[in-house]
Amino acid sequence: MQYVLGVDGGNTKTHYALFDIGGNAVAFAEAGTASHEQLPGGYDAMAEELKKQIDNLLDKSGLSMKDIGYSVLGLAGADVKMQYEEIRKRIYNIGFVGFGVYNDAFLGIKAGTEKGCGISSINGTGTSCVGIDRHGNWIQIGGCGYITGDYAGGGYVETAVIRAVYNSIFRCGEKTIMKEMLFGILGITRDESLLDAVYEKIYTGEIKNDLICKIAFEAANRGDMLAAEILCQMGTETARSVVGAYRYLDFSNEESIDVVMAGSVYTKGENPILLETFKEKVSADIGCKVNFHLLQEPPVSGAVIWALEELVGQVDNKTRHKIKEELTKML
């Protein structure tokens, strides 16, 4: 019997899932990031981490690399051609034969849709937008920082909150309750202590980024206009990427299109402004019905389904649901 391997490698953690061709779970593991952009050793460190974790998974299952018929690896940091080439070269050297490498954002399409095509908007630690049309053409928009207009993601929200507070104090900006909330988290009372505290407590990782990110949502819930503007801007910018992917690919004959929203800023945000703005802007500029889906399924299930499609062809809905359910129980 042949097996498939799915890998969801984000900026903070990586999921590894081994299944047989019947859609039955064989083994699962969670480990730290395998992104070449996060590991000090770059691409070589990425390959070393992937090999270590996959070898452990296979050893526990009594299998070897030759038993894996196909693998799909969705990896953060796979954004441009040069990166794909470097990643593929090292994965091939690990011992993989049949495999596909994609940015981890693509996994949401395979995990969150029945058709296996559509658009996925990621709003987690970082942000990007990807699309796959019915013909198998695909596009990634964003994921490279401000140069590609990545005005979303937890890192952006954190920066926007600090900037809004800084502007309110020193640059004639509007007053905001985000100041008292930020000062409370930083443990400061004096305005001139702000930047020192940011460098000493946030940039060093002493204070987790998500605590700062939550300030925008909590302040918006309390009626703060600047916080609401941050959320509206995120919704607008992420919608622009979705509409751009729709126009770039061929969805012309589709009666409806699936738009998947994935990432903690989408799924854990405690104020509706972001999602409402996003949906409104997308629906206004896409020429067919839009089915919005807030991703709850494990993205690694998309990697497993994709690998199975490459190995055996079309995967029926029963098997798709089975894979998603088994992985949901494991997480």
C-alpha positions as CSV (number, residue, x, y, z in Angstrom):
1,M,0.0,0.0,0.0
2,Q,1.2,3.5,-0.8
3,Y,1.0,6.4,1.5
4,V,0.8,10.2,1.2
5,L,2.4,12.9,3.4
6,G,1.1,16.3,4.0
7,V,3.1,19.1,5.7
8,D,1.8,22.5,6.8
9,G,4.8,24.6,7.7
10,G,4.0,28.0,9.1
11,N,6.2,30.6,10.7
12,T,5.6,29.3,14.2
13,K,4.7,25.6,14.0
14,T,4.6,22.7,11.5
15,H,2.1,19.9,11.2
16,Y,3.1,16.5,9.6
17,A,0.4,14.1,8.6
18,L,0.8,10.6,7.1
19,F,-2.2,8.9,5.5
20,D,-2.8,5.8,3.5
21,I,-4.5,6.0,0.1
22,G,-7.8,5.0,1.6
23,G,-7.8,8.3,3.6
24,N,-6.9,6.6,6.9
25,A,-4.6,8.4,9.3
26,V,-1.3,6.6,10.0
27,A,0.7,9.2,12.0
28,F,0.7,12.8,13.0
29,A,3.2,15.1,14.6
30,E,3.5,18.8,15.5
31,A,6.9,20.5,15.7
32,G,8.4,24.0,15.5
33,T,8.8,26.1,12.4
34,A,10.6,24.7,9.4
35,S,10.6,28.0,7.5
36,H,14.0,29.0,6.1
37,E,13.1,32.6,6.9
38,Q,12.8,31.9,10.6
39,L,15.6,29.4,11.2
40,P,19.1,30.8,11.6
41,G,20.6,28.3,9.2
42,G,18.3,29.3,6.3
43,Y,17.5,26.7,3.6
44,D,19.9,24.1,5.0
45,A,18.4,24.3,8.5
46,M,14.9,24.0,6.9
47,A,16.0,20.8,5.2
48,E,17.5,19.4,8.4
49,E,14.4,20.1,10.4
50,L,12.1,18.6,7.8
51,K,14.2,15.5,7.5
52,K,14.4,15.0,11.3
53,Q,10.7,15.3,11.8
54,I,9.7,13.2,8.8
55,D,12.2,10.5,9.7
56,N,10.7,10.3,13.2
57,L,7.2,10.1,11.8
58,L,8.2,7.2,9.5
59,D,10.2,5.4,12.2
60,K,7.1,5.4,14.4
61,S,5.0,4.0,11.6
62,G,7.5,1.4,10.5
63,L,7.7,2.9,7.0
64,S,10.4,4.5,4.9
65,M,10.6,7.2,2.2
66,K,10.0,4.6,-0.6
67,D,6.5,3.9,0.9
68,I,5.4,7.5,0.3
69,G,3.7,7.8,-3.1
70,Y,3.4,11.6,-3.0
71,S,3.9,14.4,-0.7
72,V,2.6,18.0,-0.6
73,L,4.5,20.5,1.5
74,G,2.9,23.9,2.2
75,L,5.7,26.1,3.5
76,A,5.9,29.7,4.7
77,G,8.6,31.5,2.9
78,A,7.9,30.0,-0.5
79,D,7.0,33.2,-2.2
80,V,9.2,33.8,-5.3
81,K,10.8,31.6,-7.9
82,M,14.2,31.6,-6.4
83,Q,12.9,30.4,-3.0
84,Y,10.9,27.6,-4.7
85,E,14.0,26.4,-6.5
86,E,16.1,26.4,-3.3
87,I,13.4,24.6,-1.3
88,R,12.7,22.0,-4.0
89,K,16.4,21.2,-4.4
90,R,16.8,20.5,-0.7
91,I,13.6,18.5,-0.4
92,Y,14.7,16.3,-3.4
93,N,18.0,15.7,-1.6
94,I,16.1,14.5,1.5
95,G,14.9,11.6,-0.5
96,F,11.5,12.7,-1.8
97,V,10.6,11.6,-5.3
98,G,7.0,12.6,-5.9
99,F,6.3,15.8,-4.2
100,G,4.9,19.3,-4.6
101,V,6.0,22.5,-2.8
102,Y,3.6,25.4,-2.4
103,N,3.2,28.4,-0.1
104,D,1.3,27.3,3.0
105,A,-1.5,29.7,2.1
106,F,-2.6,27.3,-0.8
107,L,-3.5,24.6,1.7
108,G,-6.6,26.5,2.8
109,I,-8.2,26.1,-0.6
110,K,-7.9,22.3,-0.6
111,A,-8.9,22.1,3.1
112,G,-11.8,24.6,2.9
113,T,-13.5,23.9,-0.4
114,E,-15.2,20.9,-2.0
115,K,-14.2,21.9,-5.5
116,G,-10.5,22.2,-4.7
117,C,-10.3,25.6,-6.4
118,G,-11.1,29.1,-5.3
119,I,-9.3,31.8,-3.4
120,S,-7.8,31.8,0.1
121,S,-7.0,35.0,2.1
122,I,-4.5,34.5,4.9
123,N,-4.6,36.8,7.9
124,G,-2.4,35.3,10.6
125,T,1.1,36.2,11.7
126,G,1.5,37.5,8.2
127,T,-0.7,37.9,5.2
128,S,-1.0,36.7,1.6
129,C,-3.7,35.7,-0.9
130,V,-3.6,32.7,-3.2
131,G,-5.9,31.4,-5.9
132,I,-6.3,28.2,-7.9
133,D,-8.8,28.1,-10.8
134,R,-10.5,25.0,-12.3
135,H,-7.7,24.7,-14.9
136,G,-5.1,24.3,-12.2
137,N,-3.6,27.8,-12.8
138,W,-2.5,29.5,-9.6
139,I,-1.3,32.8,-8.3
140,Q,0.0,34.2,-5.1
141,I,-0.5,37.9,-4.2
142,G,1.4,39.4,-1.3
143,G,3.5,37.7,1.3
144,C,6.6,39.8,0.8
145,G,5.9,42.6,3.2
146,Y,5.2,46.2,2.5
147,I,6.6,45.9,-1.0
148,T,3.6,43.9,-2.0
149,G,1.1,45.8,0.2
150,D,0.8,43.4,3.1
151,Y,-1.3,45.7,5.2
152,A,-2.7,42.9,7.3
153,G,-1.6,40.1,9.6
154,G,-0.7,40.2,13.3
155,G,2.6,41.9,12.6
156,Y,0.9,44.7,10.8
157,V,-1.8,45.2,13.4
158,E,0.9,45.3,16.1
159,T,2.8,48.0,14.2
160,A,-0.4,50.0,13.5
161,V,-1.4,50.0,17.1
162,I,2.0,51.2,18.3
163,R,2.1,53.8,15.5
164,A,-1.4,55.2,16.4
165,V,-0.4,55.6,20.0
166,Y,2.9,57.2,19.1
167,N,1.2,59.6,16.8
168,S,-1.4,60.5,19.4
169,I,1.4,61.5,21.8
170,F,4.1,63.0,19.7
171,R,2.8,63.8,16.2
172,C,-0.5,65.6,16.7
173,G,-2.6,62.5,16.1
174,E,-6.1,61.8,17.4
175,K,-6.5,60.6,21.0
176,T,-7.1,56.9,21.4
177,I,-7.9,54.6,24.2
178,M,-5.4,52.2,22.7
179,K,-2.8,54.3,24.6
180,E,-3.9,53.3,28.0
181,M,-4.3,49.7,26.9
182,L,-0.8,49.6,25.4
183,F,0.7,51.3,28.4
184,G,-1.0,48.8,30.7
185,I,0.5,45.8,28.8
186,L,4.0,47.5,28.7
187,G,3.8,48.4,32.4
188,I,4.6,52.1,31.8
189,T,3.0,55.4,32.8
190,R,5.2,58.0,31.2
191,D,4.9,59.0,27.5
192,E,8.7,59.2,27.0
193,S,9.0,55.6,28.1
194,L,7.0,54.2,25.1
195,L,9.8,53.5,22.6
196,D,12.1,52.1,25.2
197,A,9.5,49.7,26.4
198,V,8.6,48.7,22.8
199,Y,12.3,47.8,22.1
200,E,12.8,46.1,25.5
201,K,9.6,44.2,25.8
202,I,8.0,43.7,22.4
203,Y,10.9,43.5,20.0
204,T,12.8,41.1,22.3
205,G,9.7,38.8,22.5
206,E,9.1,39.3,26.2
207,I,5.6,40.4,25.4
208,K,3.7,38.3,22.8
209,N,2.6,40.0,19.7
210,D,-0.9,38.7,19.9
211,L,-1.5,40.8,23.1
212,I,-0.8,44.0,21.1
213,C,-2.9,42.8,18.2
214,K,-5.9,42.2,20.5
215,I,-5.8,45.9,21.5
216,A,-7.1,46.9,18.1
217,F,-10.2,44.6,18.4
218,E,-10.9,45.5,22.0
219,A,-10.6,49.2,21.4
220,A,-12.9,49.0,18.4
221,N,-15.4,47.2,20.6
222,R,-15.3,50.2,22.9
223,G,-15.9,52.7,20.1
224,D,-12.4,53.8,19.4
225,M,-12.4,55.3,15.8
226,L,-8.6,54.8,15.2
227,A,-8.9,51.1,16.1
228,A,-11.9,50.8,13.8
229,E,-9.9,52.4,11.0
230,I,-7.1,49.9,11.4
231,L,-9.6,47.0,11.1
232,C,-11.3,48.6,8.1
233,Q,-8.1,49.2,6.3
234,M,-7.1,45.5,6.8
235,G,-10.5,44.4,5.4
236,T,-10.1,46.7,2.4
237,E,-6.5,45.7,1.6
238,T,-7.1,41.9,1.9
239,A,-10.2,42.3,-0.2
240,R,-8.2,44.0,-2.9
241,S,-5.9,41.0,-3.1
242,V,-8.8,38.6,-3.4
243,V,-10.4,40.6,-6.2
244,G,-6.9,40.8,-7.9
245,A,-6.6,37.0,-7.8
246,Y,-10.1,36.6,-9.2
247,R,-9.3,38.9,-12.1
248,Y,-5.9,37.4,-12.8
249,L,-7.1,33.7,-12.9
250,D,-10.0,32.3,-15.0
251,F,-13.2,32.1,-13.0
252,S,-15.2,33.4,-15.9
253,N,-17.5,30.4,-16.2
254,E,-18.1,29.9,-12.5
255,E,-21.6,30.5,-11.1
256,S,-20.0,30.9,-7.7
257,I,-16.6,31.1,-6.2
258,D,-15.3,29.9,-2.8
259,V,-13.3,32.4,-0.8
260,V,-11.6,30.9,2.3
261,M,-10.5,33.1,5.1
262,A,-7.7,31.6,7.3
263,G,-5.4,32.7,10.0
264,S,-5.9,33.8,13.7
265,V,-6.6,37.5,12.9
266,Y,-9.7,36.3,10.9
267,T,-10.7,33.4,13.2
268,K,-10.0,35.0,16.6
269,G,-10.8,38.6,16.0
270,E,-13.3,39.8,18.5
271,N,-14.8,42.7,16.5
272,P,-16.8,42.2,13.2
273,I,-15.6,45.3,11.4
274,L,-12.7,43.5,9.7
275,L,-14.7,40.6,8.3
276,E,-17.7,42.8,7.4
277,T,-15.5,45.2,5.4
278,F,-13.7,42.3,3.7
279,K,-16.9,40.6,2.6
280,E,-18.5,43.8,1.5
281,K,-15.5,44.8,-0.7
282,V,-15.0,41.3,-2.2
283,S,-18.7,40.9,-3.0
284,A,-18.9,44.3,-4.6
285,D,-16.1,43.6,-7.1
286,I,-16.5,40.0,-8.0
287,G,-18.9,39.2,-10.8
288,C,-20.5,36.0,-9.4
289,K,-21.9,34.7,-6.1
290,V,-19.2,34.4,-3.4
291,N,-19.3,31.6,-0.8
292,F,-17.3,32.8,2.2
293,H,-15.8,30.2,4.4
294,L,-14.0,30.9,7.7
295,L,-11.5,28.1,7.8
296,Q,-11.9,25.8,10.8
297,E,-10.4,22.7,9.2
298,P,-6.7,22.0,9.8
299,P,-4.7,23.4,6.8
300,V,-2.6,20.2,6.9
301,S,-5.7,18.3,5.7
302,G,-5.5,20.3,2.5
303,A,-1.9,19.1,2.0
304,V,-3.0,15.4,2.5
305,I,-6.0,15.8,0.1
306,W,-3.8,17.5,-2.5
307,A,-1.2,14.7,-2.2
308,L,-3.9,12.1,-2.6
309,E,-5.2,13.9,-5.7
310,E,-1.8,13.8,-7.3
311,L,-1.4,10.1,-6.5
312,V,-4.8,8.6,-7.3
313,G,-6.7,11.3,-9.1
314,Q,-10.0,12.7,-8.0
315,V,-10.8,12.4,-4.3
316,D,-14.4,11.9,-3.4
317,N,-16.2,14.1,-0.8
318,K,-16.5,11.2,1.7
319,T,-12.7,10.7,1.8
320,R,-12.1,14.5,2.0
321,H,-14.4,14.8,5.0
322,K,-12.8,11.7,6.6
323,I,-9.3,13.2,6.3
324,K,-10.5,16.5,7.8
325,E,-12.3,14.9,10.7
326,E,-9.4,12.6,11.6
327,L,-6.9,15.5,11.7
328,T,-9.3,17.7,13.6
329,K,-9.4,15.1,16.3
330,M,-5.6,15.0,16.5
331,L,-5.2,18.7,16.9
